[in-house]
């Protein structure tokens, strides 16, 4: 995407989020489908400011999180190449994490 156009989308998302007008939700929902991650992030943030929980979830439903997971996969590969470990916070990636944390916290009760 052209940098000038991207800047316009970013500024528009911020302005809509600051407007306090829930009528902006459909436009912001469209922004979540754009190919630029920063625009999608700003649109999602603006939706959170304008909508209650159910409205926000409905507006964000079409948002594609696959590219986010792909980005995290690329970061994980980079960390592994550099000999570092990355910790995943996805529950499905660490099925026993909850049990292990509860067991450790039980020591302090």
Buried (B, 14 or more C-beta within 10 A) or exposed (E): EEEEEBEEBBEBBBEBBEEEEBEBBEEBBEBBEBEBEEBBBBBBBBBBBBBEEEBBEEBBEEBEEEEEEEEBEEEBEEEEEEEEEEEEEEEEEEEEBEEEEEEEEEEEE
